[in-house]
Amino acid sequence: MNLENKNSSWYLEIGNYLALNRSLLKKLGPFTAIVLSELINWERKLINDKLINPGEPFYLFQSVISQRTGFSKDAQTNAIKRLFELKLINYELHGTPRKNYYSINEGEIKKFIENIEDLNDYDESVLNGLSESAPSGLYINNKESTNNNNVIKAKELRSFTSITSTVSTKPPVETDLGVVSLLKRRTDKTLLEFEKLPRQKYNGIAMDIINYWNSSPGLSHYHLPPIINGQRGEPTKIFKQTYETIQKVLNGKFYTSVGMSSKDRPYTKEEIITAVDRFKLAATHPGFLPADKKSLKNLKLDVFFYNPFSSYVSSQFLKCLKEEPKPVTSVIKREEEKNPQLTIWIKEIYIEKVLLGEIRKFSNIEENKFIIGANHLYGTMRRLQRRENMMTTPHEWCQMVVNSLIASWGRDKVHIGHIASDYTYSETLTRYLKNKGRID
């Protein structure tokens, strides 16, 4: 279509516009009324496309509303809160990433409109002024309007909700108020699509390694670049340096660049994860050397691969890849066991459920912690015996200790120190038993 000869009135009458009810616009204000209109339009679109059934919740990203209206996220948030307070809409947070799922309360909207001041109460001069500059396909004539309030309210509601799914080719139909009852659809050719999940422009293996390091308790974590408009934002200098280092280590092009060509070869993701696991024990576990772990806990991931302040010295990565951390070998006095069978059971269940069946040799310190835990459990069983709602065997008590730790902390974050902790038996286990209905 040739647009060169179109004047400004053509754009107001035929162009891309919003369908609004005047009474809602006056009562709610422009931001809130337009956001409500957009939610209703979007729901109609989903129903017409058979993506949802009438009345089902739906989601609409704030970025889509910004694209369609130009409103900021703060303006949208305030509008949505206002609509929710007025019970015109409902919304709940669901999914990952978190997003609002909306539902439209059509009955409440109808009541709200019917309770708004009638159009008969508008100043006549205002209506006359609007008739000369009515925007977006709204035509006002100066005919005398009817005094039938019910008719006026019904037409207000129709003017708000009558949105056709295709562009109408019929001439405008005027009501008693002169409002076009067939509202035209947007005529621009911009496709409205659901937002897609953010695209990842970083190498997946490198990101897995960074995420694994971040999931290790006690180590220095990295903040991932924020997601902006569906893509990762600009990374920090430290993150960028770390990511590039990991890429070079994976490709076998890192150690040559730092003057250690004899160490250069492609390293696999599994090798790096193994080295991180071993380093984590040395940096956080009291049963392994060094005794002073402050320097290791503060070590950054990029320095883990190569320490620029100790050139030509094997990094923690190369060291941990070659050998396992050394356990503390000092003589530890063995705790006295109150019930040796409890110690055996609690250790077996810990290996089964936390270590997923991995058999390994425990240090003297760790063995003592199993004994301490079993002694705590022995006293707890006697203390809670009168509060039990069902018979519980000693083996079941051991299972519930480990289950309560996994439920509270997550399997990956449970360590042997939890087994020996007073808090486990005074709070964690007791709370777990109450939730399961095992004790009063």
Protein Blocks (a to p, Z undefined) as FASTA:
>chain_A
ZZklpcfklmmmmmccddddfklmmmnommlmmmmmmmmmmmmmmmmnopacehiacddd
fklmmmmnopafklmmmmmmmmmmnopaccddedjdddddddddfklmmmmmmmpccfkl
pcfklmmmmmmmcgehiacdfbdcdfbfklmmmmmmmmmmmccfbdcfbdcdddfkopaf
bdcddfbfbdcddddddddfbdfklmmmmmmmmmpghiacddddddeehiacdddfklmm
mmmmmmmmmnopmmmmnopaklgccddfklmmmmmmmmmmmmmpmkbccfblmlmmmpcf
klmmocfklghiacfklmmmmpccdddfbdcdddddfblmlmmmmmmmmmmmmnnopacd
ddfklmmmmmmmmmmmmmmmmmmmmmpcbdcdfklmmmmmmmmmmmmnopklgcfklmmp
mklmmmmmmmmmmmnopaZZ
